[in-house]
């Protein structure tokens, strides 16, 4: 069974996303997701205890997430 979440896009449309993985860094929890139709396009969100998602937009935070994704992809090969 695949883990899925639904995200509302900028146009108000609900989009089904597949969870690639989650991770914790310092005091934040993150989820990395993708759409079935665009598996090469990854999206990262920070989330809280209630399950609220927050887009990762800070450049330093994005760089950290990219490093984690690269390490994950390296383990997958």
mmJSON file of the N, C-alpha and C atoms, coordinates in Angstrom:
{"data_MODEL":{"atom_site":{
"group_PDB":["ATOM","ATOM","ATOM","ATOM","ATOM","ATOM","ATOM","ATOM","ATOM","ATOM","ATOM","ATOM","ATOM","ATOM","ATOM","ATOM","ATOM","ATOM","ATOM","ATOM","ATOM","ATOM","ATOM","ATOM","ATOM","ATOM","ATOM","ATOM","ATOM","ATOM","ATOM","ATOM","ATOM","ATOM","ATOM","ATOM","ATOM","ATOM","ATOM","ATOM","ATOM","ATOM","ATOM","ATOM","ATOM","ATOM","ATOM","ATOM","ATOM","ATOM","ATOM","ATOM","ATOM","ATOM","ATOM","ATOM","ATOM","ATOM","ATOM","ATOM","ATOM","ATOM","ATOM","ATOM","ATOM","ATOM","ATOM","ATOM","ATOM","ATOM","ATOM","ATOM","ATOM","ATOM","ATOM","ATOM","ATOM","ATOM","ATOM","ATOM","ATOM","ATOM","ATOM","ATOM","ATOM","ATOM","ATOM","ATOM","ATOM","ATOM","ATOM","ATOM","ATOM","ATOM","ATOM","ATOM","ATOM","ATOM","ATOM","ATOM","ATOM","ATOM","ATOM","ATOM","ATOM","ATOM","ATOM","ATOM","ATOM","ATOM","ATOM","ATOM","ATOM","ATOM","ATOM","ATOM","ATOM","ATOM","ATOM","ATOM","ATOM","ATOM","ATOM","ATOM","ATOM","ATOM","ATOM","ATOM","ATOM","ATOM","ATOM","ATOM","ATOM","ATOM","ATOM","ATOM","ATOM","ATOM","ATOM","ATOM","ATOM","ATOM","ATOM","ATOM","ATOM","ATOM","ATOM","ATOM","ATOM","ATOM","ATOM","ATOM","ATOM","ATOM","ATOM","ATOM","ATOM","ATOM","ATOM","ATOM","ATOM","ATOM","ATOM","ATOM","ATOM","ATOM","ATOM","ATOM","ATOM","ATOM","ATOM","ATOM","ATOM","ATOM","ATOM","ATOM","ATOM","ATOM","ATOM","ATOM","ATOM","ATOM","ATOM","ATOM","ATOM","ATOM","ATOM","ATOM","ATOM","ATOM","ATOM","ATOM","ATOM","ATOM","ATOM","ATOM","ATOM","ATOM","ATOM","ATOM","ATOM","ATOM","ATOM","ATOM","ATOM","ATOM","ATOM","ATOM","ATOM","ATOM","ATOM","ATOM","ATOM","ATOM","ATOM","ATOM","ATOM","ATOM","ATOM","ATOM","ATOM","ATOM","ATOM","ATOM","ATOM","ATOM","ATOM","ATOM","ATOM","ATOM","ATOM"],
"id":[1,2,3,4,5,6,7,8,9,10,11,12,13,14,15,16,17,18,19,20,21,22,23,24,25,26,27,28,29,30,31,32,33,34,35,36,37,38,39,40,41,42,43,44,45,46,47,48,49,50,51,52,53,54,55,56,57,58,59,60,61,62,63,64,65,66,67,68,69,70,71,72,73,74,75,76,77,78,79,80,81,82,83,84,85,86,87,88,89,90,91,92,93,94,95,96,97,98,99,100,101,102,103,104,105,106,107,108,109,110,111,112,113,114,115,116,117,118,119,120,121,122,123,124,125,126,127,128,129,130,131,132,133,134,135,136,137,138,139,140,141,142,143,144,145,146,147,148,149,150,151,152,153,154,155,156,157,158,159,160,161,162,163,164,165,166,167,168,169,170,171,172,173,174,175,176,177,178,179,180,181,182,183,184,185,186,187,188,189,190,191,192,193,194,195,196,197,198,199,200,201,202,203,204,205,206,207,208,209,210,211,212,213,214,215,216,217,218,219,220,221,222,223,224,225,226,227,228,229,230,231],
"type_symbol":["N","C","C","N","C","C","N","C","C","N","C","C","N","C","C","N","C","C","N","C","C","N","C","C","N","C","C","N","C","C","N","C","C","N","C","C","N","C","C","N","C","C","N","C","C","N","C","C","N","C","C","N","C","C","N","C","C","N","C","C","N","C","C","N","C","C","N","C","C","N","C","C","N","C","C","N","C","C","N","C","C","N","C","C","N","C","C","N","C","C","N","C","C","N","C","C","N","C","C","N","C","C","N","C","C","N","C","C","N","C","C","N","C","C","N","C","C","N","C","C","N","C","C","N","C","C","N","C","C","N","C","C","N","C","C","N","C","C","N","C","C","N","C","C","N","C","C","N","C","C","N","C","C","N","C","C","N","C","C","N","C","C","N","C","C","N","C","C","N","C","C","N","C","C","N","C","C","N","C","C","N","C","C","N","C","C","N","C","C","N","C","C","N","C","C","N","C","C","N","C","C","N","C","C","N","C","C","N","C","C","N","C","C","N","C","C","N","C","C","N","C","C","N","C","C","N","C","C","N","C","C"],
"label_atom_id":["N","CA","C","N","CA","C","N","CA","C","N","CA","C","N","CA","C","N","CA","C","N","CA","C","N","CA","C","N","CA","C","N","CA","C","N","CA","C","N","CA","C","N","CA","C","N","CA","C","N","CA","C","N","CA","C","N","CA","C","N","CA","C","N","CA","C","N","CA","C","N","CA","C","N","CA","C","N","CA","C","N","CA","C","N","CA","C","N","CA","C","N","CA","C","N","CA","C","N","CA","C","N","CA","C","N","CA","C","N","CA","C","N","CA","C","N","CA","C","N","CA","C","N","CA","C","N","CA","C","N","CA","C","N","CA","C","N","CA","C","N","CA","C","N","CA","C","N","CA","C","N","CA","C","N","CA","C","N","CA","C","N","CA","C","N","CA","C","N","CA","C","N","CA","C","N","CA","C","N","CA","C","N","CA","C","N","CA","C","N","CA","C","N","CA","C","N","CA","C","N","CA","C","N","CA","C","N","CA","C","N","CA","C","N","CA","C","N","CA","C","N","CA","C","N","CA","C","N","CA","C","N","CA","C","N","CA","C","N","CA","C","N","CA","C","N","CA","C","N","CA","C","N","CA","C","N","CA","C","N","CA","C","N","CA","C","N","CA","C"],
"label_alt_id":[null,null,null,null,null,null,null,null,null,null,null,null,null,null,null,null,null,null,null,null,null,null,null,null,null,null,null,null,null,null,null,null,null,null,null,null,null,null,null,null,null,null,null,null,null,null,null,null,null,null,null,null,null,null,null,null,null,null,null,null,null,null,null,null,null,null,null,null,null,null,null,null,null,null,null,null,null,null,null,null,null,null,null,null,null,null,null,null,null,null,null,null,null,null,null,null,null,null,null,null,null,null,null,null,null,null,null,null,null,null,null,null,null,null,null,null,null,null,null,null,null,null,null,null,null,null,null,null,null,null,null,null,null,null,null,null,null,null,null,null,null,null,null,null,null,null,null,null,null,null,null,null,null,null,null,null,null,null,null,null,null,null,null,null,null,null,null,null,null,null,null,null,null,null,null,null,null,null,null,null,null,null,null,null,null,null,null,null,null,null,null,null,null,null,null,null,null,null,null,null,null,null,null,null,null,null,null,null,null,null,null,null,null,null,null,null,null,null,null,null,null,null,null,null,null,null,null,null,null,null,null],
"label_comp_id":["UNK","UNK","UNK","UNK","UNK","UNK","UNK","UNK","UNK","UNK","UNK","UNK","UNK","UNK","UNK","UNK","UNK","UNK","UNK","UNK","UNK","UNK","UNK","UNK","UNK","UNK","UNK","UNK","UNK","UNK","UNK","UNK","UNK","UNK","UNK","UNK","UNK","UNK","UNK","UNK","UNK","UNK","UNK","UNK","UNK","UNK","UNK","UNK","UNK","UNK","UNK","UNK","UNK","UNK","UNK","UNK","UNK","UNK","UNK","UNK","UNK","UNK","UNK","UNK","UNK","UNK","UNK","UNK","UNK","UNK","UNK","UNK","UNK","UNK","UNK","UNK","UNK","UNK","UNK","UNK","UNK","UNK","UNK","UNK","UNK","UNK","UNK","UNK","UNK","UNK","UNK","UNK","UNK","UNK","UNK","UNK","UNK","UNK","UNK","UNK","UNK","UNK","UNK","UNK","UNK","UNK","UNK","UNK","UNK","UNK","UNK","UNK","UNK","UNK","UNK","UNK","UNK","UNK","UNK","UNK","UNK","UNK","UNK","UNK","UNK","UNK","UNK","UNK","UNK","UNK","UNK","UNK","UNK","UNK","UNK","UNK","UNK","UNK","UNK","UNK","UNK","UNK","UNK","UNK","UNK","UNK","UNK","UNK","UNK","UNK","UNK","UNK","UNK","UNK","UNK","UNK","UNK","UNK","UNK","UNK","UNK","UNK","UNK","UNK","UNK","UNK","UNK","UNK","UNK","UNK","UNK","UNK","UNK","UNK","UNK","UNK","UNK","UNK","UNK","UNK","UNK","UNK","UNK","UNK","UNK","UNK","UNK","UNK","UNK","UNK","UNK","UNK","UNK","UNK","UNK","UNK","UNK","UNK","UNK","UNK","UNK","UNK","UNK","UNK","UNK","UNK","UNK","UNK","UNK","UNK","UNK","UNK","UNK","UNK","UNK","UNK","UNK","UNK","UNK","UNK","UNK","UNK","UNK","UNK","UNK","UNK","UNK","UNK","UNK","UNK","UNK"],
"label_asym_id":["A","A","A","A","A","A","A","A","A","A","A","A","A","A","A","A","A","A","A","A","A","A","A","A","A","A","A","A","A","A","A","A","A","A","A","A","A","A","A","A","A","A","A","A","A","A","A","A","A","A","A","A","A","A","A","A","A","A","A","A","A","A","A","A","A","A","A","A","A","A","A","A","A","A","A","A","A","A","A","A","A","A","A","A","A","A","A","A","A","A","A","A","A","A","A","A","A","A","A","A","A","A","A","A","A","A","A","A","A","A","A","A","A","A","A","A","A","A","A","A","A","A","A","A","A","A","A","A","A","A","A","A","A","A","A","A","A","A","A","A","A","A","A","A","A","A","A","A","A","A","A","A","A","A","A","A","A","A","A","A","A","A","A","A","A","A","A","A","A","A","A","A","A","A","A","A","A","A","A","A","A","A","A","A","A","A","A","A","A","A","A","A","A","A","A","A","A","A","A","A","A","A","A","A","A","A","A","A","A","A","A","A","A","A","A","A","A","A","A","A","A","A","A","A","A","A","A","A","A","A","A"],
"label_entity_id":["1","1","1","1","1","1","1","1","1","1","1","1","1","1","1","1","1","1","1","1","1","1","1","1","1","1","1","1","1","1","1","1","1","1","1","1","1","1","1","1","1","1","1","1","1","1","1","1","1","1","1","1","1","1","1","1","1","1","1","1","1","1","1","1","1","1","1","1","1","1","1","1","1","1","1","1","1","1","1","1","1","1","1","1","1","1","1","1","1","1","1","1","1","1","1","1","1","1","1","1","1","1","1","1","1","1","1","1","1","1","1","1","1","1","1","1","1","1","1","1","1","1","1","1","1","1","1","1","1","1","1","1","1","1","1","1","1","1","1","1","1","1","1","1","1","1","1","1","1","1","1","1","1","1","1","1","1","1","1","1","1","1","1","1","1","1","1","1","1","1","1","1","1","1","1","1","1","1","1","1","1","1","1","1","1","1","1","1","1","1","1","1","1","1","1","1","1","1","1","1","1","1","1","1","1","1","1","1","1","1","1","1","1","1","1","1","1","1","1","1","1","1","1","1","1","1","1","1","1","1","1"],
"label_seq_id":[1,1,1,2,2,2,3,3,3,4,4,4,5,5,5,6,6,6,7,7,7,8,8,8,9,9,9,10,10,10,11,11,11,12,12,12,13,13,13,14,14,14,15,15,15,16,16,16,17,17,17,18,18,18,19,19,19,20,20,20,21,21,21,22,22,22,23,23,23,24,24,24,25,25,25,26,26,26,27,27,27,28,28,28,29,29,29,30,30,30,31,31,31,32,32,32,33,33,33,34,34,34,35,35,35,36,36,36,37,37,37,38,38,38,39,39,39,40,40,40,41,41,41,42,42,42,43,43,43,44,44,44,45,45,45,46,46,46,47,47,47,48,48,48,49,49,49,50,50,50,51,51,51,52,52,52,53,53,53,54,54,54,55,55,55,56,56,56,57,57,57,58,58,58,59,59,59,60,60,60,61,61,61,62,62,62,63,63,63,64,64,64,65,65,65,66,66,66,67,67,67,68,68,68,69,69,69,70,70,70,71,71,71,72,72,72,73,73,73,74,74,74,75,75,75,76,76,76,77,77,77],
"pdbx_PDB_ins_code":[null,null,null,null,null,null,null,null,null,null,null,null,null,null,null,null,null,null,null,null,null,null,null,null,null,null,null,null,null,null,null,null,null,null,null,null,null,null,null,null,null,null,null,null,null,null,null,null,null,null,null,null,null,null,null,null,null,null,null,null,null,null,null,null,null,null,null,null,null,null,null,null,null,null,null,null,null,null,null,null,null,null,null,null,null,null,null,null,null,null,null,null,null,null,null,null,null,null,null,null,null,null,null,null,null,null,null,null,null,null,null,null,null,null,null,null,null,null,null,null,null,null,null,null,null,null,null,null,null,null,null,null,null,null,null,null,null,null,null,null,null,null,null,null,null,null,null,null,null,null,null,null,null,null,null,null,null,null,null,null,null,null,null,null,null,null,null,null,null,null,null,null,null,null,null,null,null,null,null,null,null,null,null,null,null,null,null,null,null,null,null,null,null,null,null,null,null,null,null,null,null,null,null,null,null,null,null,null,null,null,null,null,null,null,null,null,null,null,null,null,null,null,null,null,null,null,null,null,null,null,null],
"Cartn_x":[0.84,0.0,0.886,0.615,1.385,0.818,1.678,1.244,0.94,-0.238,-0.661,-1.172,-1.044,-1.673,-2.321,-3.231,-3.882,-3.503,-3.082,-2.644,-3.506,-3.923,-4.686,-3.697,-3.748,-2.795,-3.223,-2.467,-2.724,-4.071,-4.616,-5.894,-7.062,-6.784,-7.832,-8.205,-7.43,-7.691,-6.955,-7.643,-7.025,-6.199,-4.923,-3.999,-3.525,-3.641,-3.161,-1.645,-0.935,0.522,0.952,2.036,2.638,3.767,3.822,4.888,6.121,7.213,8.467,9.138,9.258,9.773,9.537,9.686,9.631,10.95,11.288,12.492,12.385,13.228,13.29,14.678,14.734,16.009,15.863,16.639,16.566,15.161,14.417,13.091,11.958,12.263,11.237,11.091,9.85,9.546,9.226,9.686,9.513,8.923,8.222,7.721,8.101,8.575,8.915,7.915,7.248,6.157,6.324,5.531,5.501,4.137,3.793,2.56,2.864,1.882,2.073,2.429,1.801,2.025,3.358,3.988,5.262,6.219,6.648,7.472,8.855,9.335,10.644,10.565,9.352,9.137,8.817,9.78,9.59,9.211,8.387,7.963,8.257,8.719,9.019,8.174,7.664,6.87,7.333,7.263,7.441,6.045,5.934,4.616,4.683,3.525,3.463,2.715,2.545,1.917,0.466,-0.195,-1.586,-1.694,-0.549,-0.55,-0.658,-0.544,-0.571,0.728,0.61,1.775,2.166,3.479,4.019,5.079,4.939,5.907,7.289,8.293,9.679,10.138,10.351,10.693,12.025,12.486,13.745,14.897,15.82,16.912,17.793,18.127,18.959,18.221,16.943,16.131,15.977,15.767,15.672,16.975,18.101,19.401,19.557,19.128,19.207,18.332,17.112,16.202,16.801,17.379,18.005,19.137,19.913,20.98,20.405,19.328,18.697,18.14,17.486,16.937,18.068,19.168,20.311,20.861,20.965,21.447,20.468,19.176,18.143,18.249,18.373,18.476,19.742,20.821,22.054,21.886,21.088,20.821,19.921,19.055,18.111,18.787,19.94,20.61,21.355],
"Cartn_y":[-1.187,0.0,1.252,2.146,3.379,4.427,5.236,6.354,7.535,8.117,9.243,10.358,11.579,12.729,13.551,14.409,15.297,16.724,17.461,18.844,19.712,20.851,21.806,22.734,22.772,23.605,25.066,25.904,27.344,27.692,26.778,27.008,26.439,25.899,25.337,23.9,23.283,21.905,20.948,19.889,18.886,17.924,17.748,16.917,15.763,14.539,13.372,13.263,13.152,13.06,11.779,11.202,10.028,10.474,9.897,10.234,9.404,10.074,9.391,9.015,9.99,9.725,10.941,10.731,11.81,11.811,12.948,13.014,14.174,14.14,15.18,15.788,17.11,17.823,18.918,18.82,19.751,19.702,20.795,20.833,20.706,20.424,20.381,18.993,18.678,17.446,17.809,16.958,17.218,15.994,16.261,15.198,15.57,14.578,14.761,13.939,14.587,13.953,14.155,13.382,13.521,13.087,13.569,13.152,11.926,11.033,9.873,10.297,11.361,11.795,12.525,12.93,13.66,13.121,11.852,11.258,11.897,12.626,13.281,14.647,15.13,16.449,16.254,16.56,16.369,17.685,17.573,18.719,18.419,19.417,19.239,20.196,19.674,20.466,20.207,21.222,21.081,20.794,19.962,19.716,19.745,20.042,20.132,18.928,18.92,17.787,17.569,18.611,18.492,18.066,17.937,17.529,18.672,19.911,21.062,21.113,21.395,21.47,22.918,23.146,24.475,24.322,25.065,24.996,25.391,24.683,25.009,26.036,27.276,28.359,29.027,28.912,29.509,28.83,29.612,29.067,28.086,28.408,27.507,26.211,26.333,25.153,24.291,24.938,24.192,23.458,24.099,23.459,22.231,22.33,21.2,20.05,20.361,19.332,18.678,19.457,18.908,17.95,18.271,17.372,16.049,16.125,14.903,14.069,14.716,14.001,13.337,14.037,13.457,12.244,12.331,11.188,10.03,10.308,9.275,8.589,9.404,8.838,7.995,8.403,7.631,6.263,6.195,4.917,4.024,4.622,3.861,3.134,3.63,3.044,1.788],
"Cartn_z":[0.0,0.0,0.0,-0.904,-0.997,-0.053,0.489,1.32,0.426,0.616,-0.204,0.682,0.178,0.805,-0.3,0.082,-0.868,-0.518,-1.542,-1.375,-2.272,-1.761,-2.564,-3.245,-4.588,-5.336,-5.35,-6.048,-6.099,-6.722,-7.525,-8.19,-7.396,-6.207,-5.365,-5.707,-6.584,-7.002,-6.067,-5.648,-4.784,-5.64,-5.269,-6.032,-5.149,-5.663,-4.932,-5.107,-3.991,-4.015,-3.322,-3.813,-3.197,-2.29,-1.104,-0.166,-0.51,-0.846,-1.126,0.195,1.101,2.438,3.331,4.621,5.6,6.369,6.944,7.771,8.746,9.757,10.774,10.745,10.834,10.903,11.94,12.991,14.115,14.707,14.669,15.28,14.269,13.007,11.966,11.363,10.99,10.272,8.83,7.911,6.48,5.787,4.69,3.83,2.397,1.641,0.23,-0.57,-1.528,-2.272,-3.769,-4.54,-5.998,-6.509,-7.715,-8.393,-9.249,-9.419,-10.29,-11.708,-12.193,-13.57,-13.755,-12.641,-12.707,-11.648,-11.758,-10.697,-10.535,-11.535,-11.427,-10.755,-10.524,-9.922,-8.442,-7.57,-6.137,-5.472,-4.448,-3.657,-2.196,-1.459,-0.036,0.787,1.894,2.813,4.235,5.049,6.481,7.027,8.069,8.654,10.168,10.782,12.237,12.808,14.118,14.802,14.372,13.899,13.45,11.989,11.311,9.916,8.926,9.404,8.507,7.707,6.418,5.54,5.278,5.201,4.913,3.828,2.76,1.657,2.149,1.69,2.016,0.986,1.434,0.521,0.843,2.085,2.493,1.749,1.194,0.377,1.146,2.388,3.191,3.5,3.8,4.091,2.837,1.686,0.423,0.123,0.363,0.126,1.015,2.27,3.189,2.699,2.262,1.753,0.508,-0.38,-1.586,-1.227,-0.198,0.243,0.747,1.503,2.026,0.876,-0.094,-1.25,-2.032,-2.238,-2.958,-2.226,-0.911,-0.126,-0.225,-0.189,-0.316,-1.68,-2.74,-4.091,-4.234,-3.586,-3.616,-2.958,-1.927,-1.239,-2.068,-2.891,-3.706,-4.86,-5.296,-6.467,-6.147],
"occupancy":[1.0,1.0,1.0,1.0,1.0,1.0,1.0,1.0,1.0,1.0,1.0,1.0,1.0,1.0,1.0,1.0,1.0,1.0,1.0,1.0,1.0,1.0,1.0,1.0,1.0,1.0,1.0,1.0,1.0,1.0,1.0,1.0,1.0,1.0,1.0,1.0,1.0,1.0,1.0,1.0,1.0,1.0,1.0,1.0,1.0,1.0,1.0,1.0,1.0,1.0,1.0,1.0,1.0,1.0,1.0,1.0,1.0,1.0,1.0,1.0,1.0,1.0,1.0,1.0,1.0,1.0,1.0,1.0,1.0,1.0,1.0,1.0,1.0,1.0,1.0,1.0,1.0,1.0,1.0,1.0,1.0,1.0,1.0,1.0,1.0,1.0,1.0,1.0,1.0,1.0,1.0,1.0,1.0,1.0,1.0,1.0,1.0,1.0,1.0,1.0,1.0,1.0,1.0,1.0,1.0,1.0,1.0,1.0,1.0,1.0,1.0,1.0,1.0,1.0,1.0,1.0,1.0,1.0,1.0,1.0,1.0,1.0,1.0,1.0,1.0,1.0,1.0,1.0,1.0,1.0,1.0,1.0,1.0,1.0,1.0,1.0,1.0,1.0,1.0,1.0,1.0,1.0,1.0,1.0,1.0,1.0,1.0,1.0,1.0,1.0,1.0,1.0,1.0,1.0,1.0,1.0,1.0,1.0,1.0,1.0,1.0,1.0,1.0,1.0,1.0,1.0,1.0,1.0,1.0,1.0,1.0,1.0,1.0,1.0,1.0,1.0,1.0,1.0,1.0,1.0,1.0,1.0,1.0,1.0,1.0,1.0,1.0,1.0,1.0,1.0,1.0,1.0,1.0,1.0,1.0,1.0,1.0,1.0,1.0,1.0,1.0,1.0,1.0,1.0,1.0,1.0,1.0,1.0,1.0,1.0,1.0,1.0,1.0,1.0,1.0,1.0,1.0,1.0,1.0,1.0,1.0,1.0,1.0,1.0,1.0,1.0,1.0,1.0,1.0,1.0,1.0],
"B_iso_or_equiv":[0.0,0.0,0.0,0.0,0.0,0.0,0.0,0.0,0.0,0.0,0.0,0.0,0.0,0.0,0.0,0.0,0.0,0.0,0.0,0.0,0.0,0.0,0.0,0.0,0.0,0.0,0.0,0.0,0.0,0.0,0.0,0.0,0.0,0.0,0.0,0.0,0.0,0.0,0.0,0.0,0.0,0.0,0.0,0.0,0.0,0.0,0.0,0.0,0.0,0.0,0.0,0.0,0.0,0.0,0.0,0.0,0.0,0.0,0.0,0.0,0.0,0.0,0.0,0.0,0.0,0.0,0.0,0.0,0.0,0.0,0.0,0.0,0.0,0.0,0.0,0.0,0.0,0.0,0.0,0.0,0.0,0.0,0.0,0.0,0.0,0.0,0.0,0.0,0.0,0.0,0.0,0.0,0.0,0.0,0.0,0.0,0.0,0.0,0.0,0.0,0.0,0.0,0.0,0.0,0.0,0.0,0.0,0.0,0.0,0.0,0.0,0.0,0.0,0.0,0.0,0.0,0.0,0.0,0.0,0.0,0.0,0.0,0.0,0.0,0.0,0.0,0.0,0.0,0.0,0.0,0.0,0.0,0.0,0.0,0.0,0.0,0.0,0.0,0.0,0.0,0.0,0.0,0.0,0.0,0.0,0.0,0.0,0.0,0.0,0.0,0.0,0.0,0.0,0.0,0.0,0.0,0.0,0.0,0.0,0.0,0.0,0.0,0.0,0.0,0.0,0.0,0.0,0.0,0.0,0.0,0.0,0.0,0.0,0.0,0.0,0.0,0.0,0.0,0.0,0.0,0.0,0.0,0.0,0.0,0.0,0.0,0.0,0.0,0.0,0.0,0.0,0.0,0.0,0.0,0.0,0.0,0.0,0.0,0.0,0.0,0.0,0.0,0.0,0.0,0.0,0.0,0.0,0.0,0.0,0.0,0.0,0.0,0.0,0.0,0.0,0.0,0.0,0.0,0.0,0.0,0.0,0.0,0.0,0.0,0.0,0.0,0.0,0.0,0.0,0.0,0.0],
"pdbx_formal_charge":[null,null,null,null,null,null,null,null,null,null,null,null,null,null,null,null,null,null,null,null,null,null,null,null,null,null,null,null,null,null,null,null,null,null,null,null,null,null,null,null,null,null,null,null,null,null,null,null,null,null,null,null,null,null,null,null,null,null,null,null,null,null,null,null,null,null,null,null,null,null,null,null,null,null,null,null,null,null,null,null,null,null,null,null,null,null,null,null,null,null,null,null,null,null,null,null,null,null,null,null,null,null,null,null,null,null,null,null,null,null,null,null,null,null,null,null,null,null,null,null,null,null,null,null,null,null,null,null,null,null,null,null,null,null,null,null,null,null,null,null,null,null,null,null,null,null,null,null,null,null,null,null,null,null,null,null,null,null,null,null,null,null,null,null,null,null,null,null,null,null,null,null,null,null,null,null,null,null,null,null,null,null,null,null,null,null,null,null,null,null,null,null,null,null,null,null,null,null,null,null,null,null,null,null,null,null,null,null,null,null,null,null,null,null,null,null,null,null,null,null,null,null,null,null,null,null,null,null,null,null,null],
"auth_seq_id":[1,1,1,2,2,2,3,3,3,4,4,4,5,5,5,6,6,6,7,7,7,8,8,8,9,9,9,10,10,10,11,11,11,12,12,12,13,13,13,14,14,14,15,15,15,16,16,16,17,17,17,18,18,18,19,19,19,20,20,20,21,21,21,22,22,22,23,23,23,24,24,24,25,25,25,26,26,26,27,27,27,28,28,28,29,29,29,30,30,30,31,31,31,32,32,32,33,33,33,34,34,34,35,35,35,36,36,36,37,37,37,38,38,38,39,39,39,40,40,40,41,41,41,42,42,42,43,43,43,44,44,44,45,45,45,46,46,46,47,47,47,48,48,48,49,49,49,50,50,50,51,51,51,52,52,52,53,53,53,54,54,54,55,55,55,56,56,56,57,57,57,58,58,58,59,59,59,60,60,60,61,61,61,62,62,62,63,63,63,64,64,64,65,65,65,66,66,66,67,67,67,68,68,68,69,69,69,70,70,70,71,71,71,72,72,72,73,73,73,74,74,74,75,75,75,76,76,76,77,77,77],
"auth_comp_id":["UNK","UNK","UNK","UNK","UNK","UNK","UNK","UNK","UNK","UNK","UNK","UNK","UNK","UNK","UNK","UNK","UNK","UNK","UNK","UNK","UNK","UNK","UNK","UNK","UNK","UNK","UNK","UNK","UNK","UNK","UNK","UNK","UNK","UNK","UNK","UNK","UNK","UNK","UNK","UNK","UNK","UNK","UNK","UNK","UNK","UNK","UNK","UNK","UNK","UNK","UNK","UNK","UNK","UNK","UNK","UNK","UNK","UNK","UNK","UNK","UNK","UNK","UNK","UNK","UNK","UNK","UNK","UNK","UNK","UNK","UNK","UNK","UNK","UNK","UNK","UNK","UNK","UNK","UNK","UNK","UNK","UNK","UNK","UNK","UNK","UNK","UNK","UNK","UNK","UNK","UNK","UNK","UNK","UNK","UNK","UNK","UNK","UNK","UNK","UNK","UNK","UNK","UNK","UNK","UNK","UNK","UNK","UNK","UNK","UNK","UNK","UNK","UNK","UNK","UNK","UNK","UNK","UNK","UNK","UNK","UNK","UNK","UNK","UNK","UNK","UNK","UNK","UNK","UNK","UNK","UNK","UNK","UNK","UNK","UNK","UNK","UNK","UNK","UNK","UNK","UNK","UNK","UNK","UNK","UNK","UNK","UNK","UNK","UNK","UNK","UNK","UNK","UNK","UNK","UNK","UNK","UNK","UNK","UNK","UNK","UNK","UNK","UNK","UNK","UNK","UNK","UNK","UNK","UNK","UNK","UNK","UNK","UNK","UNK","UNK","UNK","UNK","UNK","UNK","UNK","UNK","UNK","UNK","UNK","UNK","UNK","UNK","UNK","UNK","UNK","UNK","UNK","UNK","UNK","UNK","UNK","UNK","UNK","UNK","UNK","UNK","UNK","UNK","UNK","UNK","UNK","UNK","UNK","UNK","UNK","UNK","UNK","UNK","UNK","UNK","UNK","UNK","UNK","UNK","UNK","UNK","UNK","UNK","UNK","UNK","UNK","UNK","UNK","UNK","UNK","UNK"],
"auth_asym_id":["A","A","A","A","A","A","A","A","A","A","A","A","A","A","A","A","A","A","A","A","A","A","A","A","A","A","A","A","A","A","A","A","A","A","A","A","A","A","A","A","A","A","A","A","A","A","A","A","A","A","A","A","A","A","A","A","A","A","A","A","A","A","A","A","A","A","A","A","A","A","A","A","A","A","A","A","A","A","A","A","A","A","A","A","A","A","A","A","A","A","A","A","A","A","A","A","A","A","A","A","A","A","A","A","A","A","A","A","A","A","A","A","A","A","A","A","A","A","A","A","A","A","A","A","A","A","A","A","A","A","A","A","A","A","A","A","A","A","A","A","A","A","A","A","A","A","A","A","A","A","A","A","A","A","A","A","A","A","A","A","A","A","A","A","A","A","A","A","A","A","A","A","A","A","A","A","A","A","A","A","A","A","A","A","A","A","A","A","A","A","A","A","A","A","A","A","A","A","A","A","A","A","A","A","A","A","A","A","A","A","A","A","A","A","A","A","A","A","A","A","A","A","A","A","A","A","A","A","A","A","A"],
"auth_atom_id":["N","CA","C","N","CA","C","N","CA","C","N","CA","C","N","CA","C","N","CA","C","N","CA","C","N","CA","C","N","CA","C","N","CA","C","N","CA","C","N","CA","C","N","CA","C","N","CA","C","N","CA","C","N","CA","C","N","CA","C","N","CA","C","N","CA","C","N","CA","C","N","CA","C","N","CA","C","N","CA","C","N","CA","C","N","CA","C","N","CA","C","N","CA","C","N","CA","C","N","CA","C","N","CA","C","N","CA","C","N","CA","C","N","CA","C","N","CA","C","N","CA","C","N","CA","C","N","CA","C","N","CA","C","N","CA","C","N","CA","C","N","CA","C","N","CA","C","N","CA","C","N","CA","C","N","CA","C","N","CA","C","N","CA","C","N","CA","C","N","CA","C","N","CA","C","N","CA","C","N","CA","C","N","CA","C","N","CA","C","N","CA","C","N","CA","C","N","CA","C","N","CA","C","N","CA","C","N","CA","C","N","CA","C","N","CA","C","N","CA","C","N","CA","C","N","CA","C","N","CA","C","N","CA","C","N","CA","C","N","CA","C","N","CA","C","N","CA","C","N","CA","C","N","CA","C","N","CA","C","N","CA","C","N","CA","C","N","CA","C"],
"pdbx_PDB_model_num":[1,1,1,1,1,1,1,1,1,1,1,1,1,1,1,1,1,1,1,1,1,1,1,1,1,1,1,1,1,1,1,1,1,1,1,1,1,1,1,1,1,1,1,1,1,1,1,1,1,1,1,1,1,1,1,1,1,1,1,1,1,1,1,1,1,1,1,1,1,1,1,1,1,1,1,1,1,1,1,1,1,1,1,1,1,1,1,1,1,1,1,1,1,1,1,1,1,1,1,1,1,1,1,1,1,1,1,1,1,1,1,1,1,1,1,1,1,1,1,1,1,1,1,1,1,1,1,1,1,1,1,1,1,1,1,1,1,1,1,1,1,1,1,1,1,1,1,1,1,1,1,1,1,1,1,1,1,1,1,1,1,1,1,1,1,1,1,1,1,1,1,1,1,1,1,1,1,1,1,1,1,1,1,1,1,1,1,1,1,1,1,1,1,1,1,1,1,1,1,1,1,1,1,1,1,1,1,1,1,1,1,1,1,1,1,1,1,1,1,1,1,1,1,1,1,1,1,1,1,1,1]
}}}
